[in-house]
Amino acid sequence: MAETSKKIRVLVAKPGLDGHDRGAKVIARALRDAGMEVIYTGLRQTPEMIVNAALQEDVDVIGLSILSGAHNTIVPRVMDLMKQHKMDDVIVVLGGTIPQQDLPQLTSAGVAAVFGPGTPMQGIIDFIRGNVKPRGVPA
């Protein structure tokens, strides 16, 4: 298999104290069924755990599922840790109940996209495929 044809690797994480992971599992399965390699970290992950797992797994995408309202605290920390580890080739997407007024702050922090409840799975799949840089291609 050529280096540039490797499967897209996605880390799906549930940060914070939110214990509801059905949506994250549905997304993980849809991405897997679309041919992506998916690593699901489980519940109650800290930003440090998420970024360390993303580094170890050499992922292309970090998908955070947040329903708890802690996105304005968790996301900046994840983005800061990613900068410290020079992970500028990894895109971050969010899913969950994120108020519209918080979107500008999240996108300015570096979040590539926010997918709210009811977003079609194919839209998420297409976004990831369209925004992940092929491996081996300089940024």
N, CA and C atoms as a LAMMPS dump frame, in Angstrom:
ITEM: TIMESTEP
0
ITEM: NUMBER OF ATOMS
417
ITEM: BOX BOUNDS ff ff ff
-5.0000000000000000e+02 5.0000000000000000e+02
-5.0000000000000000e+02 5.0000000000000000e+02
-5.0000000000000000e+02 5.0000000000000000e+02
ITEM: ATOMS id mol type element x y z
1 1 1 N 0.853 -1.188 0
2 1 2 C 0 0 0
3 1 3 C 0.893 1.244 0
4 2 1 N 0.632 2.152 -0.878
5 2 2 C 1.418 3.379 -0.959
6 2 3 C 1.172 4.241 0.271
7 3 1 N 2.175 5.002 0.639
8 3 2 C 2.091 5.852 1.838
9 3 3 C 0.893 6.798 1.769
10 4 1 N 0.593 7.326 0.584
11 4 2 C -0.483 8.314 0.472
12 4 3 C -1.867 7.679 0.434
13 5 1 N -1.951 6.333 0.374
14 5 2 C -3.263 5.712 0.305
15 5 3 C -3.665 5.048 1.623
16 6 1 N -2.976 5.381 2.702
17 6 2 C -3.336 4.823 4.005
18 6 3 C -4.712 5.315 4.423
19 7 1 N -5.374 4.483 5.226
20 7 2 C -6.686 4.864 5.743
21 7 3 C -6.571 6.09 6.643
22 8 1 N -7.599 6.907 6.614
23 8 2 C -7.679 8.041 7.535
24 8 3 C -7.877 7.478 8.936
25 9 1 N -7.079 7.982 9.876
26 9 2 C -7.155 7.523 11.27
27 9 3 C -7.815 8.612 12.113
28 10 1 N -8.876 8.224 12.82
29 10 2 C -9.666 9.172 13.605
30 10 3 C -9.712 8.706 15.059
31 11 1 N -9.383 9.613 15.964
32 11 2 C -9.538 9.361 17.392
33 11 3 C -10.84 10.018 17.828
34 12 1 N -11.757 9.237 18.384
35 12 2 C -13.02 9.76 18.904
36 12 3 C -12.922 9.727 20.425
37 13 1 N -13.151 10.873 21.058
38 13 2 C -12.977 10.974 22.505
39 13 3 C -14.158 11.67 23.156
40 14 1 N -14.426 11.27 24.395
41 14 2 C -15.451 11.891 25.238
42 14 3 C -14.741 12.567 26.406
43 15 1 N -14.414 13.849 26.267
44 15 2 C -13.704 14.529 27.348
45 15 3 C -14.629 14.952 28.478
46 16 1 N -14.029 15.15 29.631
47 16 2 C -14.77 15.684 30.767
48 16 3 C -15.606 14.641 31.475
49 17 1 N -16.568 15.113 32.248
50 17 2 C -17.348 14.243 33.119
51 17 3 C -18.641 13.733 32.494
52 18 1 N -18.899 14.111 31.258
53 18 2 C -20.095 13.682 30.552
54 18 3 C -20.085 12.157 30.4
55 19 1 N -21.142 11.514 30.808
56 19 2 C -21.213 10.06 30.752
57 19 3 C -22.058 9.518 29.613
58 20 1 N -22.469 10.361 28.686
59 20 2 C -23.334 9.938 27.582
60 20 3 C -22.489 9.742 26.329
61 21 1 N -22.343 8.481 25.901
62 21 2 C -21.461 8.228 24.768
63 21 3 C -22.139 7.576 23.572
64 22 1 N -23.445 7.512 23.566
65 22 2 C -24.13 6.878 22.438
66 22 3 C -23.795 7.57 21.119
67 23 1 N -23.848 8.906 21.1
68 23 2 C -23.543 9.644 19.874
69 23 3 C -22.125 9.401 19.397
70 24 1 N -21.169 9.376 20.316
71 24 2 C -19.776 9.129 19.95
72 24 3 C -19.618 7.743 19.342
73 25 1 N -20.327 6.763 19.897
74 25 2 C -20.247 5.4 19.363
75 25 3 C -20.899 5.305 17.984
76 26 1 N -21.987 6.029 17.779
77 26 2 C -22.648 6.035 16.47
78 26 3 C -21.716 6.646 15.424
79 27 1 N -21.083 7.753 15.771
80 27 2 C -20.133 8.398 14.853
81 27 3 C -18.955 7.473 14.577
82 28 1 N -18.412 6.865 15.617
83 28 2 C -17.268 5.96 15.443
84 28 3 C -17.617 4.837 14.473
85 29 1 N -18.785 4.269 14.633
86 29 2 C -19.199 3.179 13.734
87 29 3 C -19.384 3.681 12.3
88 30 1 N -19.999 4.841 12.126
89 30 2 C -20.211 5.39 10.778
90 30 3 C -18.878 5.654 10.078
91 31 1 N -17.913 6.207 10.822
92 31 2 C -16.599 6.481 10.23
93 31 3 C -15.889 5.169 9.877
94 32 1 N -16.005 4.192 10.758
95 32 2 C -15.412 2.88 10.48
96 32 3 C -16.055 2.254 9.243
97 33 1 N -17.38 2.315 9.176
98 33 2 C -18.091 1.752 8.03
99 33 3 C -17.746 2.471 6.734
100 34 1 N -17.284 3.717 6.849
101 34 2 C -16.869 4.5 5.678
102 34 3 C -15.414 4.21 5.299
103 35 1 N -14.769 3.28 6.005
104 35 2 C -13.415 2.877 5.637
105 35 3 C -12.311 3.542 6.427
106 36 1 N -12.653 4.28 7.458
107 36 2 C -11.63 4.939 8.274
108 36 3 C -11.244 4.029 9.437
109 37 1 N -10.039 4.201 9.94
110 37 2 C -9.628 3.511 11.157
111 37 3 C -10.038 4.4 12.32
112 38 1 N -10.772 3.855 13.266
113 38 2 C -11.299 4.644 14.374
114 38 3 C -10.786 4.09 15.694
115 39 1 N -10.279 4.983 16.515
116 39 2 C -9.851 4.656 17.867
117 39 3 C -10.805 5.392 18.799
118 40 1 N -11.565 4.649 19.606
119 40 2 C -12.487 5.271 20.555
120 40 3 C -11.876 5.15 21.942
121 41 1 N -11.668 6.284 22.594
122 41 2 C -10.958 6.294 23.876
123 41 3 C -11.852 6.009 25.074
124 42 1 N -13.159 6.096 24.9
125 42 2 C -14.05 5.881 26.032
126 42 3 C -14.378 7.176 26.761
127 43 1 N -15.058 7.017 27.875
128 43 2 C -15.569 8.154 28.647
129 43 3 C -14.51 8.806 29.533
130 44 1 N -14.811 10.04 29.91
131 44 2 C -14.088 10.792 30.939
132 44 3 C -12.594 10.956 30.661
133 45 1 N -12.288 11.373 29.449
134 45 2 C -10.903 11.583 29.049
135 45 3 C -10.471 13.014 29.348
136 46 1 N -9.26 13.175 29.833
137 46 2 C -8.709 14.515 30.034
138 46 3 C -8.093 14.982 28.716
139 47 1 N -7.906 16.289 28.548
140 47 2 C -7.21 16.758 27.345
141 47 3 C -5.84 16.088 27.17
142 48 1 N -5.124 15.895 28.273
143 48 2 C -3.803 15.257 28.201
144 48 3 C -3.918 13.821 27.689
145 49 1 N -4.901 13.082 28.18
146 49 2 C -5.109 11.7 27.73
147 49 3 C -5.453 11.665 26.246
148 50 1 N -6.276 12.598 25.805
149 50 2 C -6.703 12.642 24.404
150 50 3 C -5.514 12.926 23.491
151 51 1 N -4.746 13.947 23.814
152 51 2 C -3.607 14.314 22.963
153 51 3 C -2.542 13.22 22.985
154 52 1 N -2.281 12.626 24.138
155 52 2 C -1.311 11.534 24.201
156 52 3 C -1.761 10.35 23.356
157 53 1 N -3.038 10 23.417
158 53 2 C -3.56 8.903 22.599
159 53 3 C -3.445 9.246 21.116
160 54 1 N -3.739 10.489 20.757
161 54 2 C -3.64 10.909 19.359
162 54 3 C -2.2 10.808 18.854
163 55 1 N -1.256 11.182 19.696
164 55 2 C 0.157 11.052 19.328
165 55 3 C 0.549 9.586 19.155
166 56 1 N 0.192 8.765 20.112
167 56 2 C 0.547 7.34 20.068
168 56 3 C -0.08 6.634 18.874
169 57 1 N -1.285 7.016 18.527
170 57 2 C -2.015 6.358 17.442
171 57 3 C -1.747 6.998 16.076
172 58 1 N -1.004 8.102 16.053
173 58 2 C -0.661 8.791 14.802
174 58 3 C -1.913 9.094 13.969
175 59 1 N -2.876 9.771 14.598
176 59 2 C -4.15 10.033 13.94
177 59 3 C -4.098 11.262 13.044
178 60 1 N -5.069 11.308 12.14
179 60 2 C -5.255 12.451 11.241
180 60 3 C -6.294 13.415 11.789
181 61 1 N -7.213 12.885 12.6
182 61 2 C -8.362 13.647 13.097
183 61 3 C -8.586 13.309 14.558
184 62 1 N -8.908 14.346 15.346
185 62 2 C -9.413 14.155 16.704
186 62 3 C -10.859 14.635 16.688
187 63 1 N -11.765 13.743 17.031
188 63 2 C -13.175 14.081 17.129
189 63 3 C -13.586 14.082 18.593
190 64 1 N -14.024 15.23 19.072
191 64 2 C -14.444 15.359 20.465
192 64 3 C -15.96 15.434 20.528
193 65 1 N -16.562 14.585 21.352
194 65 2 C -17.996 14.607 21.564
195 65 3 C -18.252 15.207 22.935
196 66 1 N -18.895 16.375 22.94
197 66 2 C -19.08 17.103 24.2
198 66 3 C -20.544 17.507 24.355
199 67 1 N -21.155 17.001 25.407
200 67 2 C -22.54 17.364 25.72
201 67 3 C -22.632 18.124 27.033
202 68 1 N -21.542 18.193 27.768
203 68 2 C -21.556 18.705 29.133
204 68 3 C -21.52 20.229 29.241
205 69 1 N -21.215 20.911 28.15
206 69 2 C -21.076 22.36 28.208
207 69 3 C -19.67 22.819 28.564
208 70 1 N -18.739 21.886 28.692
209 70 2 C -17.368 22.227 29.084
210 70 3 C -16.451 22.485 27.89
211 71 1 N -17.027 22.656 26.706
212 71 2 C -16.215 22.824 25.495
213 71 3 C -15.31 24.049 25.543
214 72 1 N -15.75 25.13 26.199
215 72 2 C -14.922 26.35 26.244
216 72 3 C -13.702 26.201 27.152
217 73 1 N -13.687 25.166 27.968
218 73 2 C -12.534 24.872 28.822
219 73 3 C -11.681 23.766 28.204
220 74 1 N -12.333 22.705 27.752
221 74 2 C -11.628 21.526 27.247
222 74 3 C -10.947 21.789 25.908
223 75 1 N -11.666 22.384 24.969
224 75 2 C -11.119 22.558 23.619
225 75 3 C -9.855 23.427 23.611
226 76 1 N -9.833 24.59 24.277
227 76 2 C -8.584 25.369 24.267
228 76 3 C -7.399 24.593 24.851
229 77 1 N -7.653 23.779 25.858
230 77 2 C -6.57 22.975 26.446
231 77 3 C -6.061 21.928 25.453
232 78 1 N -6.98 21.247 24.763
233 78 2 C -6.583 20.268 23.745
234 78 3 C -5.771 20.962 22.652
235 79 1 N -6.24 22.11 22.198
236 79 2 C -5.547 22.823 21.119
237 79 3 C -4.153 23.275 21.568
238 80 1 N -4.044 23.732 22.817
239 80 2 C -2.75 24.148 23.358
240 80 3 C -1.788 22.966 23.427
241 81 1 N -2.248 21.838 23.905
242 81 2 C -1.396 20.643 23.973
243 81 3 C -0.969 20.192 22.575
244 82 1 N -1.884 20.293 21.618
245 82 2 C -1.535 19.927 20.242
246 82 3 C -0.439 20.84 19.701
247 83 1 N -0.535 22.141 19.988
248 83 2 C 0.513 23.079 19.554
249 83 3 C 1.849 22.738 20.189
250 84 1 N 1.826 22.4 21.483
251 84 2 C 3.064 22.033 22.176
252 84 3 C 3.728 20.825 21.536
253 85 1 N 2.921 19.902 21.02
254 85 2 C 3.441 18.68 20.403
255 85 3 C 3.585 18.805 18.88
256 86 1 N 3.403 20.029 18.361
257 86 2 C 3.539 20.305 16.926
258 86 3 C 2.649 19.391 16.066
259 87 1 N 1.414 19.271 16.489
260 87 2 C 0.446 18.431 15.789
261 87 3 C -0.404 19.263 14.83
262 88 1 N 0.25 20.104 14.027
263 88 2 C -0.486 21.012 13.153
264 88 3 C -1.116 20.311 11.949
265 89 1 N -0.781 19.045 11.714
266 89 2 C -1.379 18.313 10.604
267 89 3 C -2.617 17.513 11.023
268 90 1 N -3.008 17.598 12.296
269 90 2 C -4.178 16.886 12.81
270 90 3 C -5.335 17.875 12.908
271 91 1 N -6.468 17.503 12.31
272 91 2 C -7.624 18.394 12.423
273 91 3 C -8.487 17.97 13.606
274 92 1 N -9.169 18.939 14.187
275 92 2 C -10.054 18.7 15.332
276 92 3 C -11.472 19.06 14.917
277 93 1 N -12.381 18.124 15.164
278 93 2 C -13.802 18.363 14.931
279 93 3 C -14.549 18.114 16.232
280 94 1 N -15.649 18.819 16.399
281 94 2 C -16.473 18.672 17.606
282 94 3 C -17.857 18.2 17.224
283 95 1 N -18.445 17.464 18.135
284 95 2 C -19.836 17.088 18.009
285 95 3 C -20.496 17.264 19.359
286 96 1 N -21.79 17.493 19.332
287 96 2 C -22.507 17.643 20.588
288 96 3 C -23.352 18.887 20.599
289 97 1 N -23.754 19.256 21.781
290 97 2 C -24.611 20.425 21.95
291 97 3 C -23.74 21.647 22.238
292 98 1 N -23.368 22.328 21.179
293 98 2 C -22.496 23.499 21.261
294 98 3 C -23.329 24.721 20.856
295 99 1 N -23.518 25.676 21.759
296 99 2 C -24.305 26.87 21.416
297 99 3 C -23.674 27.669 20.262
298 100 1 N -24.531 28.2 19.414
299 100 2 C -24.08 28.989 18.25
300 100 3 C -23.112 30.099 18.646
301 101 1 N -23.38 30.766 19.778
302 101 2 C -22.537 31.897 20.167
303 101 3 C -21.107 31.47 20.516
304 102 1 N -20.875 30.179 20.756
305 102 2 C -19.529 29.696 21.084
306 102 3 C -18.72 29.302 19.848
307 103 1 N -19.37 29.195 18.697
308 103 2 C -18.681 28.728 17.486
309 103 3 C -17.509 29.615 17.063
310 104 1 N -17.639 30.957 17.054
311 104 2 C -16.49 31.768 16.639
312 104 3 C -15.248 31.544 17.507
313 105 1 N -15.435 31.434 18.805
314 105 2 C -14.305 31.209 19.71
315 105 3 C -13.644 29.851 19.419
316 106 1 N -14.461 28.84 19.167
317 106 2 C -13.931 27.497 18.914
318 106 3 C -13.193 27.435 17.581
319 107 1 N -13.757 28.051 16.556
320 107 2 C -13.074 28.024 15.256
321 107 3 C -11.804 28.874 15.282
322 108 1 N -11.813 29.973 16.02
323 108 2 C -10.588 30.774 16.113
324 108 3 C -9.509 30.048 16.911
325 109 1 N -9.923 29.115 17.773
326 109 2 C -8.954 28.299 18.519
327 109 3 C -8.352 27.209 17.639
328 110 1 N -8.96 26.976 16.467
329 110 2 C -8.41 25.991 15.544
330 110 3 C -9.303 24.808 15.24
331 111 1 N -10.517 24.78 15.785
332 111 2 C -11.445 23.693 15.487
333 111 3 C -11.854 23.798 14.024
334 112 1 N -11.754 22.679 13.299
335 112 2 C -12.048 22.683 11.867
336 112 3 C -13.548 22.713 11.584
337 113 1 N -14.341 22.039 12.426
338 113 2 C -15.788 22.002 12.21
339 113 3 C -16.495 21.583 13.495
340 114 1 N -17.749 22.029 13.614
341 114 2 C -18.601 21.642 14.734
342 114 3 C -19.87 21.045 14.136
343 115 1 N -20.168 19.809 14.54
344 115 2 C -21.341 19.106 14.041
345 115 3 C -22.34 18.942 15.174
346 116 1 N -23.481 19.58 15.022
347 116 2 C -24.505 19.527 16.055
348 116 3 C -25.422 18.337 15.884
349 117 1 N -26.37 18.194 16.811
350 117 2 C -27.337 17.104 16.726
351 117 3 C -28.078 17.15 15.384
352 118 1 N -28.258 15.98 14.799
353 118 2 C -28.988 15.889 13.539
354 118 3 C -28.135 16.054 12.296
355 119 1 N -26.842 16.296 12.45
356 119 2 C -25.967 16.405 11.281
357 119 3 C -25.94 15.056 10.563
358 120 1 N -26.161 15.048 9.263
359 120 2 C -26.102 13.775 8.532
360 120 3 C -24.697 13.163 8.607
361 121 1 N -24.637 11.855 8.829
362 121 2 C -23.348 11.159 8.922
363 121 3 C -22.5 11.394 7.681
364 122 1 N -23.148 11.364 6.507
365 122 2 C -22.385 11.527 5.272
366 122 3 C -21.713 12.895 5.215
367 123 1 N -22.333 13.9 5.801
368 123 2 C -21.723 15.223 5.839
369 123 3 C -20.439 15.231 6.658
370 124 1 N -20.434 14.499 7.762
371 124 2 C -19.241 14.405 8.608
372 124 3 C -18.149 13.626 7.88
373 125 1 N -18.527 12.51 7.275
374 125 2 C -17.576 11.685 6.514
375 125 3 C -16.958 12.499 5.387
376 126 1 N -17.788 13.193 4.625
377 126 2 C -17.296 13.999 3.502
378 126 3 C -16.379 15.115 3.979
379 127 1 N -16.729 15.752 5.1
380 127 2 C -15.881 16.82 5.626
381 127 3 C -14.498 16.274 5.976
382 128 1 N -14.459 15.16 6.679
383 128 2 C -13.168 14.582 7.077
384 128 3 C -12.356 14.196 5.837
385 129 1 N -12.979 13.506 4.904
386 129 2 C -12.262 13.113 3.678
387 129 3 C -11.74 14.332 2.913
388 130 1 N -12.499 15.396 2.908
389 130 2 C -12.124 16.584 2.16
390 130 3 C -11.091 17.459 2.844
391 131 1 N -10.858 17.233 4.149
392 131 2 C -9.969 18.128 4.887
393 131 3 C -8.724 17.474 5.462
394 132 1 N -8.643 16.158 5.401
395 132 2 C -7.423 15.479 5.867
396 132 3 C -6.422 15.489 4.717
397 133 1 N -5.209 15.939 5.035
398 133 2 C -4.155 15.931 4.025
399 133 3 C -3.633 14.513 3.861
400 134 1 N -3.425 14.067 2.626
401 134 2 C -2.838 12.738 2.432
402 134 3 C -1.472 12.636 3.09
403 135 1 N -1.165 11.485 3.63
404 135 2 C 0.124 11.257 4.285
405 135 3 C 1.255 11.454 3.293
406 136 1 N 2.318 12.03 3.772
407 136 2 C 3.49 12.209 2.923
408 136 3 C 3.452 13.463 2.075
409 137 1 N 2.349 14.199 2.143
410 137 2 C 2.24 15.434 1.356
411 137 3 C 2.599 16.594 2.278
412 138 1 N 3.577 17.414 1.896
413 138 2 C 3.954 18.527 2.769
414 138 3 C 2.8 19.503 2.974
415 139 1 N 2.746 20.064 4.176
416 139 2 C 1.681 21.023 4.503
417 139 3 C 1.826 22.3 3.717
